Each structure stands twice: as structure tokens, then as C-alpha cells.
């Protein structure tokens, strides 16, 4: 759960930095971050399963 907390904080920080951009660009950034986070979580879970 600690990792999720950190990822949420990071995402919120990044999105607030991008808040001056148009909403559609912000949405694209959010989707991209979500994609990165999902892949990171999958990679971490996979790594844990292997070890």
C-alpha cells in the first residue's frame, strides 16, 4: 500500500504541474501516467513472483 500512496502523490504532483496546459493535454498526460504506473506495478508484481 505504501507504493500506491507514493505513486498517487507523484501523479497528483505531476498533474498539478501540468494544470496550466489545456484540459485535453492534461487528460493525455494522465492517461500516459496511468499506463506507466500500470506497467510499473505489473513489472514489480512479476519481479516479486519470480523471486
ZIDA-V863385 format. One record per helix or strand. SS is the DSSP state (H for helix, E for strand). FROM is the first residue (numbers start at 0). TO is the last residue. Records with the same first field share a line. If there is no record, write none. Layout:
SS: FROM-TO ; FROM-TO
//
This chain:
H: 1-16 ; 22-49
//
